[in-house]
Amino acid sequence: MYADASVVCGALELAKGTTDLLAKPSVVIEVLSKRTEAYDRGLKWESYRELASVTDYLLLSATAPRIEHYRREASGEWHYRVVPAGGRVTLTNGATIALDNVYSGVFELDGE
């Protein structure tokens, strides 16, 4: 699976037989679009949940400043949270992301 962006915590390891696919991503980020949203929420999310290394799955809206955050708890269960404009995402490793910084200037651009 190719994510829009991903983060590795620890040594970089590529999937067997590839030169550009991470074997153990920790944070996976997908930007939702009309064309990919169903896939990102469905089969892709199902596959990412199976990877023990994935601790956080972020879905970024392409139409409004909004992030959906799935976070793996110590129990292995996933916690879901919607982060609106002005909010912050706190990843499992303690890092924080200010939503307004992610979307700064994005909606000033022309296009879909």
ABEGO torsion letter per residue (X at the ends): XBBABBBBBEBBBBBBGBAABBABBABBBBBBBAAAAAAAABAAAAAAAABAABABBBBBBAABBBBBBBBBBAAGBBBBBBBBBGBBBBBAAGBBBBAAAAABGAAABBEX
